[in-house]
Amino acid sequence: MTEQVGELTSLEPVKTRPWATVWRAETPNGVFFAKQNCAPQSFEAALLTELVSLVPDAVVPLAVTDLERGLILTPDQGPVFGSVVDQDIDAWSRMLAAAAQLQRDVAPYADRLERAGAVPLRPSETAVYVGERLGGFAALAEDDPRRVPTEQLDALRDLVPQVERWAEQVGELGLPLTLCHNDLHGNNVFDRDGQLRFFDFADAMLMEPLANLLIPLNVLKHGLDAEPDDPRLWKVADAALGVWTDMRPLSVLREALPAALQLAKLARAESWIRCTAPMDDGELAEWGDSGAYWLGALLDPPPLRRLED
């Protein structure tokens, strides 16, 4: 690392979690941030390397990567976008449109992203995925903090036919498999001289593109204390949907969006299942139920509902 950025003059942790640690590093050549993920999410280094190759203006630049250890070093990019714009609807619309354009640009290279470690989950695979995960949760010991409560397991099993209907509706759109950031919000993007640069891809998966909207709409809905038919939420969603209107009419995309948001909850469940796998007992006591929470969230409505509902 010192060959690329110079000798360290200081190194301090700024974020320590069971799934990743981030350090702030100062050198004579500037400030950098180093990140190391837990083993199941260490593919981020390889994934970001591919993204820098494919869409260099849309993601953070890389100073150094260690693919074997999953270590990433990036130059300081200034304040995150969310700290500057807060809940400004036009700014959020701009962010989600840019994120959708990134998805559009990398969609032809989904095979490269999969080889880099991004796991695919197509609409047609979601019902089977739910069944498999329910079986895995049911096999856990009664006192395992990762376990789904028995009554919720039964409700989720009954929901599988509905998952199949959601999957059919979303699959009929015919949109390509592409990158789903899976943790997209204002603190995972920078604005550098008018160019939005995204980062923190450790939770990423390959899905149909509308799944990308779950987290930002959730964040914005709670931040605004908005109802699920709030026109501000639809304005932000439409900014992203507009990137795909040459493939499907906006009205059709809007119709399918609530179903896509439901299926997107499976990506959140999957990333949490990855993160909790290597945790110790103390960490599981705090974070262990996160995968079960997101799988159980299928029983709750999406953050945005159809305009005519």
QUISULKA-V900441 format. One record per backbone hydrogen bond with DSSP energy under -0.5 kcal/mol. NH is the residue of the N-H (numbers start at 1). CO is the residue of the C=O. E is the energy in kcal/mol with one decimal. If there is no record, write none. Layout:
NH CO E
NH CO E
This chain:
4 1 -1.1
5 1 -2.3
6 2 -1.9
9 26 -3.3
10 26 -1.3
12 24 -2.0
14 22 -3.0
15 22 -1.7
17 20 -2.5
21 36 -2.1
22 15 -2.9
23 34 -2.8
24 12 -3.2
25 23 -0.6
25 32 -3.2
26 10 -2.3
27 30 -2.1
28 7 -0.7
29 5 -0.7
30 27 -1.9
32 25 -3.2
33 74 -3.0
34 23 -2.3
35 72 -2.7
36 21 -2.3
37 70 -0.9
38 19 -2.8
41 38 -1.7
42 39 -1.4
44 41 -1.6
45 42 -1.2
47 43 -2.7
48 44 -3.3
49 45 -1.7
50 46 -1.9
51 47 -2.4
52 48 -2.7
53 49 -1.4
54 50 -2.3
55 51 -3.5
58 55 -1.9
59 55 -0.6
60 198 -1.8
63 73 -3.2
64 73 -1.6
66 71 -2.5
70 66 -1.3
71 66 -2.1
72 35 -2.5
73 64 -2.4
74 33 -2.5
76 31 -2.7
81 189 -3.3
82 186 -3.0
83 80 -0.8
84 80 -0.6
84 81 -1.2
85 81 -2.2
86 82 -1.8
88 85 -1.9
92 88 -2.4
93 89 -2.5
94 90 -2.2
95 91 -2.4
96 92 -2.6
97 93 -2.2
98 94 -2.2
99 95 -2.3
100 96 -2.2
101 97 -2.1
102 98 -2.1
103 99 -2.0
104 100 -2.5
105 101 -2.5
106 102 -2.0
107 103 -1.4
109 106 -2.2
110 107 -1.5
112 109 -0.7
113 109 -1.8
114 110 -2.3
115 111 -2.1
116 112 -1.5
117 113 -0.5
117 114 -1.3
118 113 -2.2
119 204 -0.5
121 206 -2.9
125 122 -2.0
126 122 -0.6
126 123 -1.4
129 125 -2.2
130 126 -2.6
131 127 -2.1
132 128 -2.6
133 129 -2.7
134 130 -2.6
135 131 -1.9
136 132 -2.1
137 133 -2.7
138 134 -2.5
139 135 -1.3
140 137 -1.4
144 141 -1.9
147 144 -1.8
152 149 -0.6
153 149 -2.2
154 150 -1.9
155 151 -1.6
156 152 -2.6
157 153 -2.3
158 154 -1.9
159 155 -0.9
160 156 -0.6
160 157 -1.0
162 159 -1.0
163 159 -2.0
164 160 -2.2
165 161 -1.6
166 162 -2.7
167 163 -2.6
168 164 -2.1
169 165 -2.3
170 166 -2.5
171 167 -2.9
172 168 -1.9
173 170 -1.3
174 171 -1.4
178 207 -3.0
180 205 -3.3
181 179 -0.6
185 183 -0.6
188 185 -2.0
189 186 -0.7
190 197 -2.8
191 79 -0.5
192 190 -0.6
192 195 -2.9
193 191 -0.8
195 192 -1.6
196 194 -0.6
197 190 -2.7
198 58 -2.7
199 188 -2.1
204 201 -1.4
205 180 -2.0
206 119 -2.5
207 178 -2.4
207 205 -0.6
209 176 -0.6
211 208 -1.4
212 209 -1.7
213 210 -1.8
214 211 -1.6
216 212 -0.6
217 213 -2.1
218 214 -2.3
219 215 -3.0
220 216 -2.6
221 217 -2.6
222 218 -2.2
223 219 -2.4
224 220 -2.4
225 221 -0.7
226 221 -2.5
230 227 -2.1
233 230 -0.8
234 230 -1.7
235 231 -2.1
236 232 -1.8
237 233 -2.6
238 234 -2.9
239 235 -1.3
240 236 -1.0
240 237 -0.7
241 237 -2.6
242 238 -2.3
243 240 -1.4
244 241 -2.1
245 242 -0.9
247 244 -1.9
248 244 -1.7
252 249 -0.5
253 249 -2.1
254 250 -2.8
255 251 -1.8
256 252 -1.7
257 253 -1.3
258 254 -0.6
260 256 -2.1
261 257 -2.5
262 258 -1.6
263 259 -2.1
264 260 -1.9
265 261 -0.7
265 262 -1.1
266 263 -1.6
267 263 -0.5
267 264 -0.8
268 264 -1.3
269 265 -2.1
270 266 -2.5
271 267 -2.3
272 268 -1.9
273 269 -2.3
274 270 -2.2
275 271 -2.2
276 272 -2.5
277 273 -1.1
278 274 -0.5
279 276 -1.4
284 280 -2.7
285 281 -1.9
286 282 -0.8
286 283 -0.6
287 283 -2.9
288 284 -2.2
290 287 -2.0
293 289 -2.3
294 290 -2.0
295 291 -2.0
296 292 -2.7
297 293 -1.3
298 295 -1.5
299 296 -2.1
300 297 -1.6
305 228 -2.2
309 306 -1.5
